């Protein structure tokens, strides 16, 4: 089984509808891109780096961690993994 460090287009299309909107209905600064944040989370878990060691291309580690924490708390992370993991083991 290959390591999942970045989403394919197909994987992203399956996950995208689950994710909260990036733009707040109240306006303000747009949130970081969901796909970039999710790729950062996958990178962290497949490489074993700490949150602080995430590459700069993902943006501030605090943003990634905050998004991850809110997704875990809401149950979204489990939903995402339930979609990705069975397909990843099938060679997707």
Secondary structure, 3 states (H helix, E strand, C coil): CCCCCCCCHHHHHHHHCCCCCCCCCCCCCCCCCHHHHHHHHHHHHHHCCCHHHCCHHHCCHHHHHHHHHHHHHHCHHHHHHHHHHHHHHCCC
